[in-house]
């Protein structure tokens, strides 16, 4: 039937008025930009989910509820989906990669539902390095929001140059403190150390305390890659608590784990240590990636010097004199420098993938040496000489029972310690870079029921946001910035493995960053929506024990 022209015009005007109908939000009438309808809202606070609609206007959440129909320019039907705050990755290394224009969208983070990353952990960057990176982010945009730490190792290099194997002088310490203050003035969430790495390994606890004290003036935190997780796990974690106590700040133990054969089962002692500190009023927390192995490398990377071509290395390993020299370099470092074998050792390094030696997969190098009645170095040398395919290793194997023991602690949050990854990335990557957050939600929540979904989301959103002082993030709450992830709770999962670490996760349907649709139906938007974040509220150094 054909309507008369005048009637047709009235119907069109009525339809348009309905589409553009304003949203009622606390007495303020306005049109929403995005409406997320019928989703299971998990707001980040840890409470039970509930079905609600969410409206977003001008980059902020403007309404959450089940009232009249919401009119918006873009409608997302989230029926059967979880609608949660965008995840906050409080320990990420993708910041070093997304300064390059082709990587700016940070797709490997967005595909996991991560909307904010915090880079600069492990003590990496001094203020001048940070400023250069921040300028690049501002110029080209980022797919995720970006916050940062100011770092001990970067600062120590800037002040002490190549003369690192000693204590800092009083003047050098004062210069380093000024650089910590400069970083905090730039908006850093806190001060980070990498005491296992060069040159932080040469700093004593007193130096770290002195450099952390200025952070207290800004309400920032202390974050530490601990000094010796292999040989002195408890002492290293205890040092974090000492620094926090003496400097008057809250502290986070980075990527908490009990690595190596000798530390299997030590999670109970670490948990007791943290619980005792918290019971005494100290605000001590940790973060964790949900895998039973630390950093990954190819077998070739254990040998020093690193710049020796592969065929030249193999030739040297066939010569007894040269082999002995390479063993000394590899096990002890060159001129006292860093060495993975010196830092971790054969009792920590586990084979994750070995096509030429499948019987070794899952074993520590020390276990293989015992089986072969040999020593660790001869085992890796012979494996390199006899193999044709790449052999993958984790430098810190972890007992799965310890992974689970840490994961359920209420003060422990989720973070990836991962990098930016795409299809062109090198294959010696860790699956955490593409799988951390979906692995928790898929494996530990859905499959194992180790923790509830609401608690897992809290560990990924409000908990890190609160601790890092990012007041506008981490919750679905009217007035807050609209960082939102929408995922299928029945499908979300990591697909990356030790053998295939580049594979992106599945189950994240949509992601919004600052109210802009950054991922739609699993496809990343080419327009970056992230912004630079500054620490916005102080983090209390002590806990209320009422």
N, C-alpha and C positions, 0 to 999 in steps of 0.2 A: 504494500500500500504506500502511495506517495503522499506525504504530508503537504498541506498548503505552505507556501514559503514563509508566511508570518509565523505560523505554528512551529515550523522547523527552526526558525531563528530563536524562538522562545525556548524550545527544548535545548538547543545548543548553549544558550546563555545559562540555563539552569544547570546543565551538565558541567559547564565551566565553573560556575559558582560552587558546585559541590566539590570539584577537584581542588579548587583554591580555598576551600573552607579553612579558617584558621584553627590552630590547635590551642586548646585552653590549658594554660600552664600557670598554676598559682596566681590566677587573676590576670595574667598577661596573655593577650590574644595575638598570635602570630602564626605564620605559615612555617611548617617544618621543612627542612631541606631533605631529610631522610627519615623514613619510618620503618622500623624493624618490627614486624608483626608476628604474634603468636609463638614467640620463642620461649624456651625455658631459661629464665634469667637466673644466672649465678653471679651475684653482684660483687664477689671478691672478698666479702667480709667473713666467709666461712659458713654462713647460715644456709638453710635448705633452699633449693631452687624453687621458683614459682613461675607460672605462666603470666606473661605481661607483654605489652607493646612498649617500644622505646622510640621516642622522637628525638631528633637531633636538629638543632638550629644554630647557625653561625658557629659551627665547630664545637658546640657544647651539647651535652645531654639536657634536653628541655622538658622531658616528660617520661615517666615510667609508670605504667598502670594499665588498667582494663576499663577505660571509660568509653566515651563516644569514639567513633571511627576517626582515625588520624588522617588528615590530608597532608601529603608531602609530594615534593617533586620527584622523589625516587622511593619506591616501595620495595622492601626486601621481605619476602615471606620466609620466616624462620621456623615454621611449624616442624616439630620433631627435632629441632636443632637447639644447642646450647648457645645462649648469648652471654658472653663474659667480657670482663675488662681485657683489653689488649695486654699481652704478657710482657713483663718487664725482665729483660735479661741483664741481671746486675753484674755479670762477669763475661764480657764478650770481647773477642779480638777482631771482629769484623770491621771495627772502626778504622783499622790500619789499611783495609782493602777498599772500603767505599769512598776513600778520598779520590780514587781513580774514577773518572767519569763513567766508564761503561758499567761499573759496579754500584753506582750510587743508589740504585733502588733497593739494594740489600734483600734480594728475592729469597735467599735461603733462610733469612730470619722471618720475613713476612709469611712465607709458606708454612711456618710453624705457629703462626698467630702472634708472633712477637711484634710489638709496636714501638718499643723503646729498648735501646741497647745502651749499656754503660761500658766504655772502653777505657784503656789506660791502666788496667789492673796489672799486677806483677811488677809494679814499679817502673813502668816503661818510659814515660814521657815527662820531660821538663817543660816549663811554661812556653819557651820559644817554639818547641816542637808542637805543643798543643795549639798554639796560636795559628801556626801555619795550617794545621789540619782543620781547625774551625773556620778559617777563612775560605778554605776549599769547599767545605760543606755549605757555607752561606752562598757561595757563588753558584754552585751547581745543584743544590738541593740534595735531600736524602729521602729514601723510601721509608725509613723509620726515624723516630725521634732519637736524638743522640745526647747523652750526658757523659761525663768523664771524670777520671781521677787524675791528680797530679802525682808523679811517680818518683820514688827514691832513686832508682838506678839511673834514670835520665838526669836527675839533678846532680847526683854524685859525679857522673861523667862530665857534666857541664862545668863543675867547680874544680874537680881534682884531675881532670884530663886522664892521661895514661898512667899516672902514678897512683894506683888504686890499692895495692897490697899493703895497706897500713891504715892506722886510725887517722881520722880527720883532725886537723889543727883547730884551735878555737876560732881562728879567723874563717877557716873553711866551713866550720859548722855554722857560724853566723851567716855566711853567704848562702848556705843551703837552706837555712831557716827563712831567709828573705824570699827565696824562690818558692818555698812551700806557701808562704803568705801570698805571693803573686798568683800562684795557681788557684788558691782559694778565692782570691779577689775576682778571678776570671769566672768563678762559679762552679768549681770542682765540687763533687759530692764528698770528697775526702782525699786522703793520702794513702797511696798504696806502696807496698814493698814486694820485692821478689828476692827473698833472702837466700834462696837456693842458687840464684844465678849471679853472674858477674855484672857489676861489681858489688852488689849488695851483700854477697857472701863475706866480704871483708869488713863489714860494719858490725860493731858489737851492739848489744841491746841498748846501751846508754845512748849511742848515736841515734838509734831509731826512736827512742823516747824523746830525745831533744828535738828531733825533726817533727814528731807528731804533736808536740805541745801546742804549736801555733794553730793547729787544726781545731783545737777546743774553742778558740776564740770565735770561730765561724760556725760552730755547731756541726762540724763535719765528722766523718767516721774514719777509722783506720781499717784497711783491708790488707791481708797478708797472704802471699804464697809463702808458706812457712819454711823455716831454714833447712831442716833435715828430716823430711817425712819418712825417709828410709831407715836411717840409723838411730833417730831419736824422735819418734813420733810424738810421744807425750810431752817431752821437753820442748819441742818446737811449737806445739799448740799452747803449752803453758806460757811460752814467751809472748804470744799474742795477748794473752790475758794480762801479763805483766806490763806490756806497753800501754794497753788500754787503761789500766789502773793508774799507772804513774803519770800518764799524759792527760788523764781526765776525759777520755772519749769513749764512745761505743766502738766495738770492733767486730769484724767479720773474719772468720777463718775461711780462706778461699778454697774452693773445690775440695771440701772435706772428704777424706778417704783414708783407709788403712791399707797402704800399699805393701806388696811383697810377701813372700812366704813367711818371714819372721813376724810380720804384723797381723797375720790372719787372726781374726777374733778380737783384735784390740779395740774394736768399735765400742765395746762396753766401757772400757777405761776412759776413752775420749769423751763419751757421753757423760760419764760421771764427772769428769773434769769440768765440762761446760755447765752441767747442772749445778755443780757446787759454786761456780763463779756467779751464775745467775741467782742462786739462792742468797748469795752475799750481796746482791744488788747490782752487779755489773751487767751491762747490756752487751752480752756476748752472743753472737749468732754465727751461722755458717751458711755456705751455699754448696750445692752438689750437682754434678751431672749424673744421670742414671745409667751408668755403664760400669762394667767390671774390669776396666782398664783405663789407664791414663793416656798420655800423649802417644801417638803412633808414629812409627818411622819405618823405612825400609832398612833391611839389614846393613846395606852399604853405609848408612849414616852413623853406625857405631864406630867406624874406623877413623883414626886421625893419622895424617892431616886430611881434612875434608876435601881440599882442592886437588887431590891426586886422582887422575882419571881412572875409571874402573879397570881397564886392562892393565894400566901401570900398577894399580893396587894388587891385582891378582898376581902379576909377575913378582912383585915384592913379597907377597905371602908365600910364594914358592921358594924363595931364597931364605935360608935359615937366619942369616945375619939381619937382613932387612925385616924379616918377620918379627924378630925379637924387638927391633926398634919400633915397629908399628904397634906392637903389643904394649910397649912401655908408654908410648904417646896416648894410645887409646884408653888404657886403664888408669893412667895417672894425669892426663892432660899434658899439653905442651907448655913448658916453662911455667907450670902452676896454673895454666888456664883451665877452662871448663871442659869437662869430658862427661858424656852420658854414662859410660861404664864406671867412672869414679863416683858419680853422683848417685846412680841407682844400683848397678851391680847385677850379676848374673842371677841372683835370687829374686830379682824384681822383674826382669824382662821376660815376657811370655810371648810365644809364637801365636799369632792370630790367624795367619794364613800362610800355607807353605805347599804349593802344588807339587814341588819336587820331593818334599819330605812330609807327606800327609800324616805320618805317624808322629810328627813333632807338634802338630797343631794342638794348641791348648796347654802345652807344657812350658814350664819355665826353663831357661837356658841351664840353670843349675841342675834341674832334674834330668835334662838330656845328658849333661856331662856325667852325672852319676851313672846313668844307664849305660853310657859308653865307656865308663872308666877312664874319663879324660878330664880336661879342664875347660872352663868356659870359653877362653879365647880360641883354643884349638877347635872347639865345636863351631864357633861362628866363622872362623877362617875357612874351615873345611866345607861348611855349608855354602859360603860364598863361592868357593872354587868349584864345587861340584854341582851347583844348581844352575838352571837355565832361566827360571822364572823368578820374579820378584818375591822376596820373602818379607812378610809384614810382621811387625812386632809392636806390642805395647810396652812402653818403658816402665809401667807400673801396674802390674796385675793386682786385682782386688778380689777378695772372696765375695761372692754374691750375697752371702749372709750379712756381711758388713755393709754392703750397699743398701740392703733393705733396712738394717737397723738404723742407719742414719736417716734414711728417707722419711721415716715416720716421726722423727723428732719435731715437735711444734716450732722450735727455733731455727730449723733448717729449711732454707728456701731452695728453689730450683734455679740453676743458671747453667749456661752451656759450656763456657770456656772455649767456645767454638770460633770458627773463622767464617768469612764470606766464601761461599762455595757455588760454583756453577759447573756446567758440563765440561768446561775447559780446564778445570782445576786439576792439579796433580793428584795422583791416586794414593799418595801416602797420607791421606786425611783420616780424621777420626769421625765416626758416624754421629758423634754428638753435634757436629756443626749443622747437620740437616735434620736431626731426629730427636733432640733432647726433650722438648715440650710434648710433642705427640707421643713419644715413647712412654712418658709418665702416664699420660691420659689413656693410652691404649693398653700398654702392658701391665703397669702396676695398679691402675685404677680398674679398668674393665676386665682384664684377664685374670689378674691375681687377687683383686679386691684388697690389696694391701692398705690402701688409703681410699677415702671417699673422694668423689669428684669435686665436691665443694671445697674440701680441704686442699686438694691438689691445686685448684684454681687460686685459692688464697696464697699458697706458696709461690705462685707465679705472678701475682698481681699486687694486692694490697700490701703483703708482707715486704717484698723488696722495695716497693714504692715508699712505704713509710720509713723503712730503715735508711734508705738513701736520701730522704728528705725531698722527695718529688711529690709535693702535696696534691698536685692536680691530676695525678695518674693513679691507676691501680684499682679503681672502683667504678662501678656503674651507679652513678649518683647524680641527681639533677644539679646542674651547675658546673660539673666537672668536664674537662676536655673529653671529647668523644673518641677515645681510643677503644675499639670494640673488636672482638673476634667472635665469629659465628662458626661453630663446628658441629659435625655429626658425631655424637658421643658413641654411636655404634660402629663407626668406620674409622675414626681418627687413629692413626698409627704411624710409627716410624717405618720407613721402608729401607733406610740405609743400614748397612751391615759393615763388619770389618772388611769384607771382601769387596763390597760395593758402597763406599762411603759417600758417593756424590748424589745418591738417589734422594729426591725430595719426599717429604712426608705426604700422607694423604689424609683427607677428612676435614681439612680447614676449607670452608666454603667461601666465606667473605671476611674481609678485614677492613676496618675503617681506622684511619689515622687522622687525628684532629678534625673529625667529621667528614673527611674525604674518603671515598671508596678506593682503597688501595689494592684490594684483591676482590674480584667479583667472579663467582663461580670458579674459583681456583686460578684465575688468570690475573697476573699482576698488572696494575695500571701503570702506564709509562710516565705519568706525571707524578713526581715525588711530592709527598704530602708531609714529610717529617720536618721537625724544627729542632733547633738546639735548645736543650734544657739546662737550667742552672739549679743547683741546690736551692730549694725555696723555703724550707723550714728546718730548724735545728733537730738533730737526732739526740735524744737524751742519753747521757753517758751512764746513768743509773736507772734501774727499774723501780717502779712502784711495787712494793711487796705487800700491799694491803690485801 
